[in-house]
Amino acid sequence: MNRCRAAVSILDATLREGEQAPGVCFDPHVKLAVARRLDEIGVDFIEAGHPVVGEEVRQGVEMIAADGMRARVGAHARALKGDIEAALECGVDLLGIFLCVSPERLRDRGLTLAAALAHVAESVSFAKERQPGLLVRFTPEDAVRSPLERVVDAAGEAVSAGADIISIADTTGCMIPGGERSLYGWLSRFREELARRNAFPRLAVHCHNDRGLALANALDGMRAGATIIDASVLGLGERAGIVDLAMLLAVLSQDFPGSGRWHLEKAAALYDMVSRFAGVPVPAHFPVMGRHAFSHCAGVHSQAALHDPRLYQSLDPGPFDRAPEFVLDHMSGRAALQHALEAIGEEGIDGEMLAVVLKTVKGVGRRGRVVTLEELRWIVDWDKMRRRGNAPPLARRESGLDLKEAAITSGMGDGV
């Protein structure tokens, strides 16, 4: 069993990075409600927004910071005194300062490396002087594509000026675990270089999902010594987003015992809330929180999973207040059908009726639908009526006509 080196802290960025997803914008009162849910789940840091973006963002940050949450509430700021003052006026106790030191970005901004390093040191010092006890995080944006020595220089200046956390951002989601561009290798070298300068800040990772590897890269970073991981609900963020919060919680809680304590049973309500107000549905096949994340469909799978879900399931849905589901469609077998029949109180069905009901269920499945327990009850009632001679056979398709065709040929189908 894997064990992380130290307890892992989670920084949720739904209210900051999440609003950088196209079309996503939360009203201030919604932000407060989301933040309270995050605090109930037990995340350690809530990044509430970038106050200089607009008045509503500032109001949201201010309300959340004043709410007395257990989690530390943070704000985002460029390495500019105006940004920092706006954030600190909101009453946050975590400030994230960012500046990219890649040659291309500095050239675009007309800055030399020396000037950029001075900005970093001045910004961190200014924040610390303005608010003693403030937790300061410095992010050298696009760190992993910038020359390592530049990133080390910038991080070293930040730590010397009082930064508590250095966050390494895979801003474009380019890292690949086990490859030449692994975050484990990069972060290991980075830590060694900082240690040579007698700098030992906490390390965070902020991984984007452009290649679908954000969670894998975050765990790679954790293996290299990062103790803070950024995530968001639904993985919302720029382009393909960042690490999904529920997926991260599932892995940490079930595969890294002792890494933290979270109230996972509250995740479903959080995802429902964020999905509704972001206008982004939870994909049915989404790991952990998707509708089908713990669904068993194929007959062989269902039969085995009914005996022991672990045979076809590596995550325990229980902590998330979820349970295995056995789907009825064209792939279903007798075991799944009998399980569903028992759930609706139909335990004494004989083999002939079971075969008829299963055939009907498969027919519905071939038309692209899943049979719910409610519909299964209708099917059973229909077949009972058929047996008594009170209903025609369900299997109209055997005559080559579907229901629409049958209605048309009987003169009843105009406009169907």
One Martini backbone bead per residue (centre of mass of N, CA, C, O) as a GRO file, in nm:
protein
  416
    1MET     BB    1   0.096   0.037   0.023
    2ASN     BB    2   0.065   0.358  -0.019
    3ARG     BB    3   0.263   0.639   0.117
    4CYS     BB    4   0.278   0.937   0.217
    5ARG     BB    5   0.502   1.154   0.367
    6ALA     BB    6   0.260   1.361   0.403
    7ALA     BB    7   0.026   1.558   0.459
    8VAL     BB    8  -0.228   1.662   0.246
    9SER     BB    9  -0.313   1.953   0.082
   10ILE     BB   10  -0.605   2.139  -0.028
   11LEU     BB   11  -0.661   2.345  -0.314
   12ASP     BB   12  -0.936   2.528  -0.401
   13ALA     BB   13  -1.020   2.676  -0.747
   14THR     BB   14  -1.317   2.721  -0.841
   15LEU     BB   15  -1.341   3.051  -0.782
   16ARG     BB   16  -1.102   3.100  -0.992
   17GLU     BB   17  -1.026   2.894  -1.214
   18GLY     BB   18  -1.322   2.817  -1.282
   19GLU     BB   19  -1.384   3.114  -1.408
   20GLN     BB   20  -1.190   3.039  -1.668
   21ALA     BB   21  -1.419   2.906  -1.779
   22PRO     BB   22  -1.628   2.910  -2.021
   23GLY     BB   23  -1.918   3.071  -1.889
   24VAL     BB   24  -1.808   3.103  -1.591
   25CYS     BB   25  -2.021   3.255  -1.329
   26PHE     BB   26  -2.038   3.362  -0.998
   27ASP     BB   27  -2.216   3.469  -0.764
   28PRO     BB   28  -2.144   3.579  -0.458
   29HIS     BB   29  -2.358   3.395  -0.307
   30VAL     BB   30  -2.259   3.135  -0.442
   31LYS     BB   31  -1.970   3.138  -0.347
   32LEU     BB   32  -2.035   3.110  -0.049
   33ALA     BB   33  -2.180   2.836  -0.072
   34VAL     BB   34  -1.943   2.681  -0.191
   35ALA     BB   35  -1.737   2.738   0.032
   36ARG     BB   36  -1.895   2.595   0.257
   37ARG     BB   37  -1.880   2.316   0.128
   38LEU     BB   38  -1.574   2.294   0.122
   39ASP     BB   39  -1.539   2.321   0.429
   40GLU     BB   40  -1.703   2.066   0.504
   41ILE     BB   41  -1.516   1.864   0.358
   42GLY     BB   42  -1.193   1.981   0.415
   43VAL     BB   43  -1.043   2.188   0.291
   44ASP     BB   44  -0.762   2.404   0.336
   45PHE     BB   45  -0.805   2.577   0.067
   46ILE     BB   46  -0.958   2.888  -0.064
   47GLU     BB   47  -0.980   3.019  -0.379
   48ALA     BB   48  -1.178   3.312  -0.434
   49GLY     BB   49  -0.989   3.515  -0.611
   50HIS     BB   50  -0.945   3.818  -0.827
   51PRO     BB   51  -1.020   4.129  -0.729
   52VAL     BB   52  -0.933   4.311  -0.992
   53VAL     BB   53  -1.141   4.206  -1.202
   54GLY     BB   54  -1.391   4.282  -0.996
   55GLU     BB   55  -1.645   4.366  -0.784
   56GLU     BB   56  -1.773   4.081  -0.749
   57VAL     BB   57  -1.515   3.938  -0.677
   58ARG     BB   58  -1.445   4.104  -0.429
   59GLN     BB   59  -1.703   4.041  -0.270
   60GLY     BB   60  -1.663   3.738  -0.255
   61VAL     BB   61  -1.395   3.737  -0.103
   62GLU     BB   62  -1.490   3.902   0.143
   63MET     BB   63  -1.718   3.713   0.241
   64ILE     BB   64  -1.549   3.457   0.280
   65ALA     BB   65  -1.333   3.578   0.475
   66ALA     BB   66  -1.577   3.662   0.694
   67ASP     BB   67  -1.707   3.357   0.772
   68GLY     BB   68  -1.526   3.161   0.956
   69MET     BB   69  -1.347   2.949   0.843
   70ARG     BB   70  -1.131   2.687   0.855
   71ALA     BB   71  -1.031   2.764   0.603
   72ARG     BB   72  -0.818   2.910   0.403
   73VAL     BB   73  -0.833   3.228   0.251
   74GLY     BB   74  -0.780   3.323  -0.090
   75ALA     BB   75  -0.581   3.522  -0.320
   76HIS     BB   76  -0.514   3.674  -0.625
   77ALA     BB   77  -0.188   3.798  -0.768
   78ARG     BB   78   0.004   4.004  -0.893
   79ALA     BB   79   0.329   4.158  -0.905
   80LEU     BB   80   0.141   4.398  -0.759
   81LYS     BB   81   0.041   4.634  -0.541
   82GLY     BB   82  -0.255   4.662  -0.627
   83ASP     BB   83  -0.332   4.364  -0.603
   84ILE     BB   84  -0.244   4.324  -0.309
   85GLU     BB   85  -0.423   4.537  -0.175
   86ALA     BB   86  -0.697   4.423  -0.272
   87ALA     BB   87  -0.666   4.152  -0.125
   88LEU     BB   88  -0.612   4.251   0.172
   89GLU     BB   89  -0.886   4.412   0.197
   90CYS     BB   90  -1.052   4.127   0.214
   91GLY     BB   91  -0.911   3.939   0.453
   92VAL     BB   92  -0.698   3.747   0.385
   93ASP     BB   93  -0.462   3.453   0.466
   94LEU     BB   94  -0.403   3.412   0.149
   95LEU     BB   95  -0.138   3.474  -0.094
   96GLY     BB   96  -0.121   3.475  -0.453
   97ILE     BB   97   0.175   3.508  -0.638
   98PHE     BB   98   0.244   3.598  -0.987
   99LEU     BB   99   0.519   3.504  -1.225
  100CYS     BB  100   0.675   3.504  -1.528
  101VAL     BB  101   1.027   3.387  -1.636
  102SER     BB  102   1.022   3.361  -1.920
  103PRO     BB  103   1.162   3.489  -2.194
  104GLU     BB  104   0.901   3.548  -2.356
  105ARG     BB  105   0.734   3.699  -2.138
  106LEU     BB  106   0.944   3.919  -2.069
  107ARG     BB  107   0.961   4.033  -2.351
  108ASP     BB  108   0.661   4.116  -2.374
  109ARG     BB  109   0.697   4.308  -2.102
  110GLY     BB  110   0.985   4.444  -2.089
  111LEU     BB  111   1.168   4.242  -1.911
  112THR     BB  112   1.400   4.163  -1.705
  113LEU     BB  113   1.517   3.938  -1.489
  114ALA     BB  114   1.600   4.136  -1.269
  115ALA     BB  115   1.327   4.283  -1.256
  116ALA     BB  116   1.154   4.037  -1.188
  117LEU     BB  117   1.296   3.961  -0.922
  118ALA     BB  118   1.231   4.228  -0.784
  119HIS     BB  119   0.925   4.202  -0.794
  120VAL     BB  120   0.904   3.955  -0.619
  121ALA     BB  121   1.040   4.059  -0.362
  122GLU     BB  122   0.864   4.315  -0.323
  123SER     BB  123   0.588   4.175  -0.308
  124VAL     BB  124   0.635   3.992  -0.066
  125SER     BB  125   0.730   4.206   0.134
  126PHE     BB  126   0.480   4.385   0.122
  127ALA     BB  127   0.277   4.174   0.225
  128LYS     BB  128   0.419   4.108   0.496
  129GLU     BB  129   0.414   4.400   0.608
  130ARG     BB  130   0.102   4.449   0.592
  131GLN     BB  131   0.063   4.120   0.694
  132PRO     BB  132   0.115   3.964   0.954
  133GLY     BB  133   0.081   3.609   0.903
  134LEU     BB  134   0.082   3.579   0.618
  135LEU     BB  135   0.025   3.364   0.354
  136VAL     BB  136   0.271   3.299   0.099
  137ARG     BB  137   0.243   3.251  -0.254
  138PHE     BB  138   0.457   3.143  -0.519
  139THR     BB  139   0.417   3.167  -0.888
  140PRO     BB  140   0.590   3.033  -1.156
  141GLU     BB  141   0.471   3.061  -1.434
  142ASP     BB  142   0.536   2.810  -1.640
  143ALA     BB  143   0.777   2.651  -1.506
  144VAL     BB  144   0.833   2.377  -1.681
  145ARG     BB  145   0.913   2.575  -1.950
  146SER     BB  146   1.127   2.697  -1.790
  147PRO     BB  147   1.416   2.770  -1.687
  148LEU     BB  148   1.529   2.641  -1.402
  149GLU     BB  149   1.715   2.871  -1.300
  150ARG     BB  150   1.493   3.088  -1.300
  151VAL     BB  151   1.299   2.956  -1.103
  152VAL     BB  152   1.500   2.940  -0.870
  153ASP     BB  153   1.554   3.240  -0.847
  154ALA     BB  154   1.260   3.326  -0.790
  155ALA     BB  155   1.211   3.142  -0.544
  156GLY     BB  156   1.447   3.244  -0.375
  157GLU     BB  157   1.349   3.536  -0.352
  158ALA     BB  158   1.077   3.472  -0.220
  159VAL     BB  159   1.184   3.329   0.034
  160SER     BB  160   1.366   3.561   0.133
  161ALA     BB  161   1.098   3.754   0.153
  162GLY     BB  162   0.870   3.519   0.286
  163ALA     BB  163   0.782   3.278   0.146
  164ASP     BB  164   0.602   2.968   0.207
  165ILE     BB  165   0.515   2.906  -0.098
  166ILE     BB  166   0.569   2.693  -0.383
  167SER     BB  167   0.420   2.696  -0.705
  168ILE     BB  168   0.390   2.448  -0.951
  169ALA     BB  169   0.321   2.511  -1.294
  170ASP     BB  170   0.129   2.330  -1.539
  171THR     BB  171  -0.012   2.540  -1.751
  172THR     BB  172  -0.025   2.330  -2.027
  173GLY     BB  173  -0.014   2.020  -1.978
  174CYS     BB  174   0.293   1.872  -2.057
  175MET     BB  175   0.326   1.652  -1.863
  176ILE     BB  176   0.489   1.311  -1.819
  177PRO     BB  177   0.473   1.031  -1.674
  178GLY     BB  178   0.785   0.865  -1.721
  179GLY     BB  179   0.914   1.085  -1.875
  180GLU     BB  180   1.112   1.348  -1.965
  181ARG     BB  181   0.843   1.524  -1.850
  182SER     BB  182   0.852   1.488  -1.541
  183LEU     BB  183   0.751   1.609  -1.235
  184TYR     BB  184   0.932   1.448  -1.056
  185GLY     BB  185   1.203   1.532  -1.183
  186TRP     BB  186   1.170   1.837  -1.172
  187LEU     BB  187   1.109   1.870  -0.863
  188SER     BB  188   1.363   1.735  -0.760
  189ARG     BB  189   1.562   1.941  -0.879
  190PHE     BB  190   1.440   2.192  -0.749
  191ARG     BB  191   1.485   2.113  -0.453
  192GLU     BB  192   1.792   2.086  -0.468
  193GLU     BB  193   1.848   2.382  -0.548
  194LEU     BB  194   1.716   2.512  -0.300
  195ALA     BB  195   1.888   2.369  -0.083
  196ARG     BB  196   2.156   2.510  -0.169
  197ARG     BB  197   2.001   2.789  -0.058
  198ASN     BB  198   1.843   2.728   0.205
  199ALA     BB  199   1.553   2.635   0.080
  200PHE     BB  200   1.222   2.527   0.252
  201PRO     BB  201   0.949   2.514   0.118
  202ARG     BB  202   0.648   2.469   0.039
  203LEU     BB  203   0.490   2.250  -0.198
  204ALA     BB  204   0.314   2.303  -0.502
  205VAL     BB  205   0.052   2.194  -0.737
  206HIS     BB  206  -0.048   2.298  -1.084
  207CYS     BB  207  -0.256   2.102  -1.295
  208HIS     BB  208  -0.315   2.051  -1.619
  209ASN     BB  209  -0.551   1.872  -1.870
  210ASP     BB  210  -0.466   1.855  -2.180
  211ARG     BB  211  -0.373   1.524  -2.157
  212GLY     BB  212  -0.519   1.385  -1.903
  213LEU     BB  213  -0.272   1.429  -1.648
  214ALA     BB  214  -0.321   1.587  -1.385
  215LEU     BB  215  -0.341   1.373  -1.161
  216ALA     BB  216  -0.082   1.222  -1.224
  217ASN     BB  217   0.104   1.471  -1.184
  218ALA     BB  218   0.027   1.536  -0.892
  219LEU     BB  219   0.131   1.263  -0.780
  220ASP     BB  220   0.417   1.306  -0.881
  221GLY     BB  221   0.465   1.558  -0.708
  222MET     BB  222   0.417   1.424  -0.436
  223ARG     BB  223   0.652   1.221  -0.464
  224ALA     BB  224   0.860   1.485  -0.472
  225GLY     BB  225   0.716   1.677  -0.213
  226ALA     BB  226   0.440   1.767  -0.239
  227THR     BB  227   0.172   1.917  -0.003
  228ILE     BB  228   0.012   2.065  -0.242
  229ILE     BB  229  -0.311   2.054  -0.412
  230ASP     BB  230  -0.474   2.147  -0.692
  231ALA     BB  231  -0.833   2.206  -0.735
  232SER     BB  232  -1.163   2.124  -0.884
  233VAL     BB  233  -1.474   2.130  -0.967
  234LEU     BB  234  -1.476   1.940  -1.253
  235GLY     BB  235  -1.198   2.074  -1.338
  236LEU     BB  236  -1.220   2.368  -1.358
  237GLY     BB  237  -1.086   2.570  -1.636
  238GLU     BB  238  -0.864   2.614  -1.843
  239ARG     BB  239  -0.975   2.458  -2.095
  240ALA     BB  240  -0.933   2.138  -1.951
  241GLY     BB  241  -0.823   2.216  -1.686
  242ILE     BB  242  -0.795   2.043  -1.382
  243VAL     BB  243  -0.806   1.892  -1.107
  244ASP     BB  244  -1.025   1.682  -0.968
  245LEU     BB  245  -1.149   1.668  -0.658
  246ALA     BB  246  -1.282   1.383  -0.626
  247MET     BB  247  -1.052   1.219  -0.746
  248LEU     BB  248  -0.843   1.306  -0.540
  249LEU     BB  249  -0.994   1.212  -0.285
  250ALA     BB  250  -1.012   0.914  -0.361
  251VAL     BB  251  -0.709   0.854  -0.376
  252LEU     BB  252  -0.614   0.959  -0.102
  253SER     BB  253  -0.818   0.793   0.082
  254GLN     BB  254  -0.758   0.490  -0.060
  255ASP     BB  255  -0.420   0.506  -0.134
  256PHE     BB  256  -0.340   0.727   0.119
  257PRO     BB  257  -0.311   0.671   0.413
  258GLY     BB  258  -0.308   0.968   0.613
  259SER     BB  259  -0.340   1.230   0.414
  260GLY     BB  260  -0.645   1.267   0.526
  261ARG     BB  261  -0.962   1.440   0.620
  262TRP     BB  262  -1.287   1.377   0.480
  263HIS     BB  263  -1.625   1.469   0.370
  264LEU     BB  264  -1.738   1.281   0.116
  265GLU     BB  265  -2.059   1.282   0.145
  266LYS     BB  266  -2.064   1.603   0.038
  267ALA     BB  267  -1.997   1.601  -0.274
  268ALA     BB  268  -2.265   1.581  -0.429
  269ALA     BB  269  -2.380   1.859  -0.347
  270LEU     BB  270  -2.150   2.023  -0.467
  271TYR     BB  271  -2.177   1.926  -0.764
  272ASP     BB  272  -2.466   2.016  -0.805
  273MET     BB  273  -2.415   2.316  -0.756
  274VAL     BB  274  -2.191   2.377  -0.963
  275SER     BB  275  -2.332   2.268  -1.212
  276ARG     BB  276  -2.576   2.460  -1.205
  277PHE     BB  277  -2.410   2.746  -1.192
  278ALA     BB  278  -2.213   2.672  -1.443
  279GLY     BB  279  -2.349   2.491  -1.673
  280VAL     BB  280  -2.212   2.197  -1.597
  281PRO     BB  281  -2.224   1.884  -1.653
  282VAL     BB  282  -2.203   1.570  -1.528
  283PRO     BB  283  -2.056   1.324  -1.653
  284ALA     BB  284  -2.158   1.002  -1.661
  285HIS     BB  285  -1.839   0.884  -1.683
  286PHE     BB  286  -1.734   1.014  -1.441
  287PRO     BB  287  -1.533   0.988  -1.203
  288VAL     BB  288  -1.716   0.920  -0.901
  289MET     BB  289  -1.961   1.147  -0.995
  290GLY     BB  290  -2.079   0.986  -1.201
  291ARG     BB  291  -2.359   0.808  -1.277
  292HIS     BB  292  -2.159   0.551  -1.394
  293ALA     BB  293  -1.913   0.492  -1.197
  294PHE     BB  294  -2.094   0.229  -1.046
  295SER     BB  295  -2.173   0.072  -1.304
  296HIS     BB  296  -2.334  -0.231  -1.416
  297CYS     BB  297  -2.390  -0.417  -1.725
  298ALA     BB  298  -2.269  -0.665  -1.799
  299GLY     BB  299  -2.345  -0.980  -1.724
  300VAL     BB  300  -2.073  -1.076  -1.605
  301HIS     BB  301  -2.027  -0.836  -1.422
  302SER     BB  302  -2.289  -0.842  -1.257
  303GLN     BB  303  -2.270  -1.126  -1.142
  304ALA     BB  304  -2.002  -1.073  -0.989
  305ALA     BB  305  -2.078  -0.802  -0.838
  306LEU     BB  306  -2.309  -0.920  -0.670
  307HIS     BB  307  -2.112  -1.093  -0.502
  308ASP     BB  308  -1.847  -0.882  -0.567
  309PRO     BB  309  -1.763  -0.562  -0.644
  310ARG     BB  310  -1.440  -0.593  -0.649
  311LEU     BB  311  -1.417  -0.750  -0.923
  312TYR     BB  312  -1.533  -0.453  -1.075
  313GLN     BB  313  -1.390  -0.266  -0.833
  314SER     BB  314  -1.159  -0.019  -0.691
  315LEU     BB  315  -1.376   0.162  -0.568
  316ASP     BB  316  -1.532   0.299  -0.288
  317PRO     BB  317  -1.853   0.447  -0.270
  318GLY     BB  318  -1.937   0.488   0.029
  319PRO     BB  319  -1.794   0.763   0.121
  320PHE     BB  320  -1.991   0.905  -0.118
  321ASP     BB  321  -2.280   0.791  -0.087
  322ARG     BB  322  -2.257   0.527  -0.262
  323ALA     BB  323  -2.350   0.270  -0.510
  324PRO     BB  324  -2.396   0.009  -0.674
  325GLU     BB  325  -2.507  -0.042  -1.018
  326PHE     BB  326  -2.765  -0.220  -1.205
  327VAL     BB  327  -2.806  -0.234  -1.535
  328LEU     BB  328  -3.080  -0.213  -1.775
  329ASP     BB  329  -3.022  -0.375  -2.091
  330HIS     BB  330  -2.887  -0.531  -2.370
  331MET     BB  331  -2.653  -0.658  -2.155
  332SER     BB  332  -2.827  -0.817  -1.983
  333GLY     BB  333  -2.892  -1.050  -1.728
  334ARG     BB  334  -3.040  -1.250  -1.497
  335ALA     BB  335  -2.903  -1.140  -1.242
  336ALA     BB  336  -2.983  -0.840  -1.272
  337LEU     BB  337  -3.286  -0.889  -1.296
  338GLN     BB  338  -3.336  -1.031  -1.027
  339HIS     BB  339  -3.233  -0.798  -0.855
  340ALA     BB  340  -3.451  -0.595  -0.954
  341LEU     BB  341  -3.701  -0.759  -0.877
  342GLU     BB  342  -3.642  -0.759  -0.575
  343ALA     BB  343  -3.653  -0.442  -0.546
  344ILE     BB  344  -3.984  -0.464  -0.640
  345GLY     BB  345  -4.106  -0.747  -0.514
  346GLU     BB  346  -4.021  -0.977  -0.750
  347GLU     BB  347  -3.952  -1.318  -0.653
  348GLY     BB  348  -4.179  -1.533  -0.811
  349ILE     BB  349  -4.061  -1.572  -1.092
  350ASP     BB  350  -4.063  -1.749  -1.360
  351GLY     BB  351  -3.884  -1.855  -1.629
  352GLU     BB  352  -4.073  -1.754  -1.854
  353MET     BB  353  -4.111  -1.463  -1.754
  354LEU     BB  354  -3.813  -1.390  -1.739
  355ALA     BB  355  -3.763  -1.418  -2.044
  356VAL     BB  356  -3.963  -1.200  -2.136
  357VAL     BB  357  -3.853  -0.962  -1.973
  358LEU     BB  358  -3.564  -0.973  -2.086
  359LYS     BB  359  -3.641  -0.924  -2.380
  360THR     BB  360  -3.762  -0.647  -2.330
  361VAL     BB  361  -3.518  -0.511  -2.207
  362LYS     BB  362  -3.334  -0.550  -2.455
  363GLY     BB  363  -3.511  -0.393  -2.651
  364VAL     BB  364  -3.484  -0.123  -2.512
  365GLY     BB  365  -3.171  -0.110  -2.521
  366ARG     BB  366  -3.157  -0.109  -2.843
  367ARG     BB  367  -3.298   0.193  -2.827
  368GLY     BB  368  -3.115   0.356  -2.600
  369ARG     BB  369  -3.215   0.243  -2.316
  370VAL     BB  370  -3.285   0.246  -1.973
  371VAL     BB  371  -3.413   0.043  -1.723
  372THR     BB  372  -3.603   0.112  -1.478
  373LEU     BB  373  -3.775   0.023  -1.203
  374GLU     BB  374  -4.036   0.145  -1.297
  375GLU     BB  375  -4.042   0.011  -1.579
  376LEU     BB  376  -4.024  -0.280  -1.481
  377ARG     BB  377  -4.300  -0.281  -1.350
  378TRP     BB  378  -4.455  -0.239  -1.612
  379ILE     BB  379  -4.358  -0.492  -1.755
  380VAL     BB  380  -4.469  -0.693  -1.552
  381ASP     BB  381  -4.765  -0.604  -1.564
  382TRP     BB  382  -4.802  -0.657  -1.863
  383ASP     BB  383  -4.741  -0.964  -1.854
  384LYS     BB  384  -4.966  -1.036  -1.661
  385MET     BB  385  -5.191  -0.944  -1.853
  386ARG     BB  386  -5.117  -1.126  -2.087
  387ARG     BB  387  -5.167  -1.392  -1.934
  388ARG     BB  388  -5.479  -1.305  -1.889
  389GLY     BB  389  -5.563  -1.159  -2.176
  390ASN     BB  390  -5.536  -0.812  -2.146
  391ALA     BB  391  -5.283  -0.818  -2.353
  392PRO     BB  392  -5.064  -0.761  -2.578
  393PRO     BB  393  -4.781  -0.813  -2.707
  394LEU     BB  394  -4.470  -0.656  -2.682
  395ALA     BB  395  -4.338  -0.796  -2.952
  396ARG     BB  396  -4.367  -0.613  -3.226
  397ARG     BB  397  -4.088  -0.650  -3.377
  398GLU     BB  398  -4.142  -0.939  -3.492
  399SER     BB  399  -4.325  -0.807  -3.739
  400GLY     BB  400  -4.144  -0.538  -3.833
  401LEU     BB  401  -4.277  -0.334  -3.626
  402ASP     BB  402  -4.300  -0.048  -3.486
  403LEU     BB  403  -4.495   0.162  -3.318
  404LYS     BB  404  -4.509   0.380  -3.535
  405GLU     BB  405  -4.582   0.200  -3.775
  406ALA     BB  406  -4.841   0.079  -3.652
  407ALA     BB  407  -4.993   0.348  -3.625
  408ILE     BB  408  -4.995   0.430  -3.921
  409THR     BB  409  -5.134   0.167  -4.041
  410SER     BB  410  -5.400   0.234  -3.848
  411GLY     BB  411  -5.445   0.564  -3.873
  412MET     BB  412  -5.284   0.699  -3.592
  413GLY     BB  413  -4.986   0.845  -3.692
  414ASP     BB  414  -5.035   1.132  -3.732
  415GLY     BB  415  -4.772   1.314  -3.588
  416VAL     BB  416  -4.572   1.102  -3.433
   0.00000   0.00000   0.00000
